[in-house]
């Protein structure tokens, strides 16, 4: 079964609230087998809308990534991100 990438592009508008989201999200992602590959590091925007925080996590499968997003733990963390960031999030299956 191919793995999957969780890719988020984020503009943080409330760092304190977003920090609470990040703590809970980190725990939920790890609990679902997710591993961070990139998290807010250097980047070059080549096309599209620029958002200063970019996050890539690898999951064992597309289903595991979606289950993480829908989990009670992640949804509780996500409450802190609402109003604290503008985000795009996509899950993409690895080429196999």
Phi and psi in radians as a Rosetta constraint file:
Dihedral C 1 N 2 CA 2 C 2 CIRCULARHARMONIC -1.234 0.35
Dihedral N 2 CA 2 C 2 N 3 CIRCULARHARMONIC 2.628 0.35
Dihedral C 2 N 3 CA 3 C 3 CIRCULARHARMONIC -1.314 0.35
Dihedral N 3 CA 3 C 3 N 4 CIRCULARHARMONIC -3.083 0.35
Dihedral C 3 N 4 CA 4 C 4 CIRCULARHARMONIC -2.550 0.35
Dihedral N 4 CA 4 C 4 N 5 CIRCULARHARMONIC 2.680 0.35
Dihedral C 4 N 5 CA 5 C 5 CIRCULARHARMONIC -1.939 0.35
Dihedral N 5 CA 5 C 5 N 6 CIRCULARHARMONIC 2.319 0.35
Dihedral C 5 N 6 CA 6 C 6 CIRCULARHARMONIC -1.734 0.35
Dihedral N 6 CA 6 C 6 N 7 CIRCULARHARMONIC 2.030 0.35
Dihedral C 6 N 7 CA 7 C 7 CIRCULARHARMONIC -2.109 0.35
Dihedral N 7 CA 7 C 7 N 8 CIRCULARHARMONIC 2.097 0.35
Dihedral C 7 N 8 CA 8 C 8 CIRCULARHARMONIC -2.123 0.35
Dihedral N 8 CA 8 C 8 N 9 CIRCULARHARMONIC 2.396 0.35
Dihedral C 8 N 9 CA 9 C 9 CIRCULARHARMONIC -2.075 0.35
Dihedral N 9 CA 9 C 9 N 10 CIRCULARHARMONIC 2.128 0.35
Dihedral C 9 N 10 CA 10 C 10 CIRCULARHARMONIC -2.318 0.35
Dihedral N 10 CA 10 C 10 N 11 CIRCULARHARMONIC 2.409 0.35
Dihedral C 10 N 11 CA 11 C 11 CIRCULARHARMONIC -1.995 0.35
Dihedral N 11 CA 11 C 11 N 12 CIRCULARHARMONIC 1.889 0.35
Dihedral C 11 N 12 CA 12 C 12 CIRCULARHARMONIC -1.391 0.35
Dihedral N 12 CA 12 C 12 N 13 CIRCULARHARMONIC 2.253 0.35
Dihedral C 12 N 13 CA 13 C 13 CIRCULARHARMONIC -1.957 0.35
Dihedral N 13 CA 13 C 13 N 14 CIRCULARHARMONIC -0.257 0.35
Dihedral C 13 N 14 CA 14 C 14 CIRCULARHARMONIC -2.481 0.35
Dihedral N 14 CA 14 C 14 N 15 CIRCULARHARMONIC 1.671 0.35
Dihedral C 14 N 15 CA 15 C 15 CIRCULARHARMONIC -1.087 0.35
Dihedral N 15 CA 15 C 15 N 16 CIRCULARHARMONIC -0.643 0.35
Dihedral C 15 N 16 CA 16 C 16 CIRCULARHARMONIC -1.147 0.35
Dihedral N 16 CA 16 C 16 N 17 CIRCULARHARMONIC -0.865 0.35
Dihedral C 16 N 17 CA 17 C 17 CIRCULARHARMONIC -1.141 0.35
Dihedral N 17 CA 17 C 17 N 18 CIRCULARHARMONIC -0.683 0.35
Dihedral C 17 N 18 CA 18 C 18 CIRCULARHARMONIC -1.180 0.35
Dihedral N 18 CA 18 C 18 N 19 CIRCULARHARMONIC -0.542 0.35
Dihedral C 18 N 19 CA 19 C 19 CIRCULARHARMONIC -1.093 0.35
Dihedral N 19 CA 19 C 19 N 20 CIRCULARHARMONIC -0.672 0.35
Dihedral C 19 N 20 CA 20 C 20 CIRCULARHARMONIC -1.135 0.35
Dihedral N 20 CA 20 C 20 N 21 CIRCULARHARMONIC -0.733 0.35
Dihedral C 20 N 21 CA 21 C 21 CIRCULARHARMONIC -1.013 0.35
Dihedral N 21 CA 21 C 21 N 22 CIRCULARHARMONIC -0.863 0.35
Dihedral C 21 N 22 CA 22 C 22 CIRCULARHARMONIC -1.034 0.35
Dihedral N 22 CA 22 C 22 N 23 CIRCULARHARMONIC -0.690 0.35
Dihedral C 22 N 23 CA 23 C 23 CIRCULARHARMONIC -1.092 0.35
Dihedral N 23 CA 23 C 23 N 24 CIRCULARHARMONIC -0.891 0.35
Dihedral C 23 N 24 CA 24 C 24 CIRCULARHARMONIC -1.158 0.35
Dihedral N 24 CA 24 C 24 N 25 CIRCULARHARMONIC -0.678 0.35
Dihedral C 24 N 25 CA 25 C 25 CIRCULARHARMONIC -1.136 0.35
Dihedral N 25 CA 25 C 25 N 26 CIRCULARHARMONIC -0.710 0.35
Dihedral C 25 N 26 CA 26 C 26 CIRCULARHARMONIC -1.017 0.35
Dihedral N 26 CA 26 C 26 N 27 CIRCULARHARMONIC -0.772 0.35
Dihedral C 26 N 27 CA 27 C 27 CIRCULARHARMONIC -1.150 0.35
Dihedral N 27 CA 27 C 27 N 28 CIRCULARHARMONIC -0.750 0.35
Dihedral C 27 N 28 CA 28 C 28 CIRCULARHARMONIC -1.151 0.35
Dihedral N 28 CA 28 C 28 N 29 CIRCULARHARMONIC -0.739 0.35
Dihedral C 28 N 29 CA 29 C 29 CIRCULARHARMONIC -1.093 0.35
Dihedral N 29 CA 29 C 29 N 30 CIRCULARHARMONIC -0.809 0.35
Dihedral C 29 N 30 CA 30 C 30 CIRCULARHARMONIC -1.061 0.35
Dihedral N 30 CA 30 C 30 N 31 CIRCULARHARMONIC -0.707 0.35
Dihedral C 30 N 31 CA 31 C 31 CIRCULARHARMONIC -1.113 0.35
Dihedral N 31 CA 31 C 31 N 32 CIRCULARHARMONIC -0.386 0.35
Dihedral C 31 N 32 CA 32 C 32 CIRCULARHARMONIC -1.813 0.35
Dihedral N 32 CA 32 C 32 N 33 CIRCULARHARMONIC 0.322 0.35
Dihedral C 32 N 33 CA 33 C 33 CIRCULARHARMONIC 1.455 0.35
Dihedral N 33 CA 33 C 33 N 34 CIRCULARHARMONIC 0.187 0.35
Dihedral C 33 N 34 CA 34 C 34 CIRCULARHARMONIC -1.403 0.35
Dihedral N 34 CA 34 C 34 N 35 CIRCULARHARMONIC 2.503 0.35
Dihedral C 34 N 35 CA 35 C 35 CIRCULARHARMONIC -2.282 0.35
Dihedral N 35 CA 35 C 35 N 36 CIRCULARHARMONIC 2.268 0.35
Dihedral C 35 N 36 CA 36 C 36 CIRCULARHARMONIC -1.314 0.35
Dihedral N 36 CA 36 C 36 N 37 CIRCULARHARMONIC 2.290 0.35
Dihedral C 36 N 37 CA 37 C 37 CIRCULARHARMONIC -1.811 0.35
Dihedral N 37 CA 37 C 37 N 38 CIRCULARHARMONIC -0.564 0.35
Dihedral C 37 N 38 CA 38 C 38 CIRCULARHARMONIC -2.566 0.35
Dihedral N 38 CA 38 C 38 N 39 CIRCULARHARMONIC 2.462 0.35
Dihedral C 38 N 39 CA 39 C 39 CIRCULARHARMONIC -2.707 0.35
Dihedral N 39 CA 39 C 39 N 40 CIRCULARHARMONIC 1.534 0.35
Dihedral C 39 N 40 CA 40 C 40 CIRCULARHARMONIC 1.320 0.35
Dihedral N 40 CA 40 C 40 N 41 CIRCULARHARMONIC 0.289 0.35
Dihedral C 40 N 41 CA 41 C 41 CIRCULARHARMONIC -1.421 0.35
Dihedral N 41 CA 41 C 41 N 42 CIRCULARHARMONIC -2.982 0.35
Dihedral C 41 N 42 CA 42 C 42 CIRCULARHARMONIC -1.080 0.35
Dihedral N 42 CA 42 C 42 N 43 CIRCULARHARMONIC 2.589 0.35
Dihedral C 42 N 43 CA 43 C 43 CIRCULARHARMONIC -2.709 0.35
Dihedral N 43 CA 43 C 43 N 44 CIRCULARHARMONIC 2.878 0.35
Dihedral C 43 N 44 CA 44 C 44 CIRCULARHARMONIC -2.242 0.35
Dihedral N 44 CA 44 C 44 N 45 CIRCULARHARMONIC 2.098 0.35
Dihedral C 44 N 45 CA 45 C 45 CIRCULARHARMONIC -1.443 0.35
Dihedral N 45 CA 45 C 45 N 46 CIRCULARHARMONIC 1.991 0.35
Dihedral C 45 N 46 CA 46 C 46 CIRCULARHARMONIC -1.739 0.35
Dihedral N 46 CA 46 C 46 N 47 CIRCULARHARMONIC -0.595 0.35
Dihedral C 46 N 47 CA 47 C 47 CIRCULARHARMONIC -2.576 0.35
Dihedral N 47 CA 47 C 47 N 48 CIRCULARHARMONIC 2.809 0.35
Dihedral C 47 N 48 CA 48 C 48 CIRCULARHARMONIC 1.336 0.35
Dihedral N 48 CA 48 C 48 N 49 CIRCULARHARMONIC -2.939 0.35
Dihedral C 48 N 49 CA 49 C 49 CIRCULARHARMONIC -1.374 0.35
Dihedral N 49 CA 49 C 49 N 50 CIRCULARHARMONIC 2.305 0.35
Dihedral C 49 N 50 CA 50 C 50 CIRCULARHARMONIC -1.422 0.35
Dihedral N 50 CA 50 C 50 N 51 CIRCULARHARMONIC 2.222 0.35
Dihedral C 50 N 51 CA 51 C 51 CIRCULARHARMONIC -2.332 0.35
Dihedral N 51 CA 51 C 51 N 52 CIRCULARHARMONIC 2.211 0.35
Dihedral C 51 N 52 CA 52 C 52 CIRCULARHARMONIC -1.205 0.35
Dihedral N 52 CA 52 C 52 N 53 CIRCULARHARMONIC -0.336 0.35
Dihedral C 52 N 53 CA 53 C 53 CIRCULARHARMONIC -1.960 0.35
Dihedral N 53 CA 53 C 53 N 54 CIRCULARHARMONIC 2.138 0.35
Dihedral C 53 N 54 CA 54 C 54 CIRCULARHARMONIC -2.191 0.35
Dihedral N 54 CA 54 C 54 N 55 CIRCULARHARMONIC 2.302 0.35
Dihedral C 54 N 55 CA 55 C 55 CIRCULARHARMONIC -2.275 0.35
Dihedral N 55 CA 55 C 55 N 56 CIRCULARHARMONIC 2.323 0.35
Dihedral C 55 N 56 CA 56 C 56 CIRCULARHARMONIC -2.247 0.35
Dihedral N 56 CA 56 C 56 N 57 CIRCULARHARMONIC 2.181 0.35
Dihedral C 56 N 57 CA 57 C 57 CIRCULARHARMONIC -2.180 0.35
Dihedral N 57 CA 57 C 57 N 58 CIRCULARHARMONIC 2.495 0.35
Dihedral C 57 N 58 CA 58 C 58 CIRCULARHARMONIC -1.807 0.35
Dihedral N 58 CA 58 C 58 N 59 CIRCULARHARMONIC 2.334 0.35
Dihedral C 58 N 59 CA 59 C 59 CIRCULARHARMONIC -2.032 0.35
Dihedral N 59 CA 59 C 59 N 60 CIRCULARHARMONIC 2.781 0.35
Dihedral C 59 N 60 CA 60 C 60 CIRCULARHARMONIC -1.097 0.35
Dihedral N 60 CA 60 C 60 N 61 CIRCULARHARMONIC -0.444 0.35
Dihedral C 60 N 61 CA 61 C 61 CIRCULARHARMONIC -2.801 0.35
Dihedral N 61 CA 61 C 61 N 62 CIRCULARHARMONIC 2.862 0.35
Dihedral C 61 N 62 CA 62 C 62 CIRCULARHARMONIC -1.044 0.35
Dihedral N 62 CA 62 C 62 N 63 CIRCULARHARMONIC -0.718 0.35
Dihedral C 62 N 63 CA 63 C 63 CIRCULARHARMONIC -1.105 0.35
Dihedral N 63 CA 63 C 63 N 64 CIRCULARHARMONIC -0.689 0.35
Dihedral C 63 N 64 CA 64 C 64 CIRCULARHARMONIC -1.133 0.35
Dihedral N 64 CA 64 C 64 N 65 CIRCULARHARMONIC -0.687 0.35
Dihedral C 64 N 65 CA 65 C 65 CIRCULARHARMONIC -1.135 0.35
Dihedral N 65 CA 65 C 65 N 66 CIRCULARHARMONIC -0.769 0.35
Dihedral C 65 N 66 CA 66 C 66 CIRCULARHARMONIC -1.187 0.35
Dihedral N 66 CA 66 C 66 N 67 CIRCULARHARMONIC -0.684 0.35
Dihedral C 66 N 67 CA 67 C 67 CIRCULARHARMONIC -1.093 0.35
Dihedral N 67 CA 67 C 67 N 68 CIRCULARHARMONIC -0.672 0.35
Dihedral C 67 N 68 CA 68 C 68 CIRCULARHARMONIC -1.048 0.35
Dihedral N 68 CA 68 C 68 N 69 CIRCULARHARMONIC -0.880 0.35
Dihedral C 68 N 69 CA 69 C 69 CIRCULARHARMONIC -0.990 0.35
Dihedral N 69 CA 69 C 69 N 70 CIRCULARHARMONIC -0.719 0.35
Dihedral C 69 N 70 CA 70 C 70 CIRCULARHARMONIC -1.469 0.35
Dihedral N 70 CA 70 C 70 N 71 CIRCULARHARMONIC -0.097 0.35
Dihedral C 70 N 71 CA 71 C 71 CIRCULARHARMONIC -1.190 0.35
Dihedral N 71 CA 71 C 71 N 72 CIRCULARHARMONIC 2.630 0.35
Dihedral C 71 N 72 CA 72 C 72 CIRCULARHARMONIC -1.010 0.35
Dihedral N 72 CA 72 C 72 N 73 CIRCULARHARMONIC -0.626 0.35
Dihedral C 72 N 73 CA 73 C 73 CIRCULARHARMONIC -1.141 0.35
Dihedral N 73 CA 73 C 73 N 74 CIRCULARHARMONIC -0.796 0.35
Dihedral C 73 N 74 CA 74 C 74 CIRCULARHARMONIC -1.223 0.35
Dihedral N 74 CA 74 C 74 N 75 CIRCULARHARMONIC -0.714 0.35
Dihedral C 74 N 75 CA 75 C 75 CIRCULARHARMONIC -1.088 0.35
Dihedral N 75 CA 75 C 75 N 76 CIRCULARHARMONIC -0.625 0.35
Dihedral C 75 N 76 CA 76 C 76 CIRCULARHARMONIC -1.140 0.35
Dihedral N 76 CA 76 C 76 N 77 CIRCULARHARMONIC -0.744 0.35
Dihedral C 76 N 77 CA 77 C 77 CIRCULARHARMONIC -1.110 0.35
Dihedral N 77 CA 77 C 77 N 78 CIRCULARHARMONIC -0.704 0.35
Dihedral C 77 N 78 CA 78 C 78 CIRCULARHARMONIC -1.072 0.35
Dihedral N 78 CA 78 C 78 N 79 CIRCULARHARMONIC -0.482 0.35
Dihedral C 78 N 79 CA 79 C 79 CIRCULARHARMONIC -0.997 0.35
Dihedral N 79 CA 79 C 79 N 80 CIRCULARHARMONIC -0.580 0.35
Dihedral C 79 N 80 CA 80 C 80 CIRCULARHARMONIC -1.266 0.35
Dihedral N 80 CA 80 C 80 N 81 CIRCULARHARMONIC -0.456 0.35
Dihedral C 80 N 81 CA 81 C 81 CIRCULARHARMONIC -1.395 0.35
Dihedral N 81 CA 81 C 81 N 82 CIRCULARHARMONIC -0.420 0.35
Dihedral C 81 N 82 CA 82 C 82 CIRCULARHARMONIC -1.126 0.35
Dihedral N 82 CA 82 C 82 N 83 CIRCULARHARMONIC 2.149 0.35
Dihedral C 82 N 83 CA 83 C 83 CIRCULARHARMONIC 1.423 0.35
Dihedral N 83 CA 83 C 83 N 84 CIRCULARHARMONIC -0.099 0.35
Dihedral C 83 N 84 CA 84 C 84 CIRCULARHARMONIC -1.912 0.35
Dihedral N 84 CA 84 C 84 N 85 CIRCULARHARMONIC -0.063 0.35
Dihedral C 84 N 85 CA 85 C 85 CIRCULARHARMONIC -2.878 0.35
Dihedral N 85 CA 85 C 85 N 86 CIRCULARHARMONIC 2.710 0.35
Dihedral C 85 N 86 CA 86 C 86 CIRCULARHARMONIC -1.880 0.35
Dihedral N 86 CA 86 C 86 N 87 CIRCULARHARMONIC 2.167 0.35
Dihedral C 86 N 87 CA 87 C 87 CIRCULARHARMONIC -2.350 0.35
Dihedral N 87 CA 87 C 87 N 88 CIRCULARHARMONIC 2.607 0.35
Dihedral C 87 N 88 CA 88 C 88 CIRCULARHARMONIC -2.130 0.35
Dihedral N 88 CA 88 C 88 N 89 CIRCULARHARMONIC 2.389 0.35
Dihedral C 88 N 89 CA 89 C 89 CIRCULARHARMONIC -2.413 0.35
Dihedral N 89 CA 89 C 89 N 90 CIRCULARHARMONIC 2.289 0.35
Dihedral C 89 N 90 CA 90 C 90 CIRCULARHARMONIC -2.413 0.35
Dihedral N 90 CA 90 C 90 N 91 CIRCULARHARMONIC 2.593 0.35
Dihedral C 90 N 91 CA 91 C 91 CIRCULARHARMONIC -2.003 0.35
Dihedral N 91 CA 91 C 91 N 92 CIRCULARHARMONIC 2.219 0.35
Dihedral C 91 N 92 CA 92 C 92 CIRCULARHARMONIC -2.177 0.35
Dihedral N 92 CA 92 C 92 N 93 CIRCULARHARMONIC 2.219 0.35
Dihedral C 92 N 93 CA 93 C 93 CIRCULARHARMONIC -1.271 0.35
Dihedral N 93 CA 93 C 93 N 94 CIRCULARHARMONIC 2.468 0.35
Dihedral C 93 N 94 CA 94 C 94 CIRCULARHARMONIC -1.122 0.35
Dihedral N 94 CA 94 C 94 N 95 CIRCULARHARMONIC 2.601 0.35
Dihedral C 94 N 95 CA 95 C 95 CIRCULARHARMONIC -1.211 0.35
Dihedral N 95 CA 95 C 95 N 96 CIRCULARHARMONIC 2.450 0.35
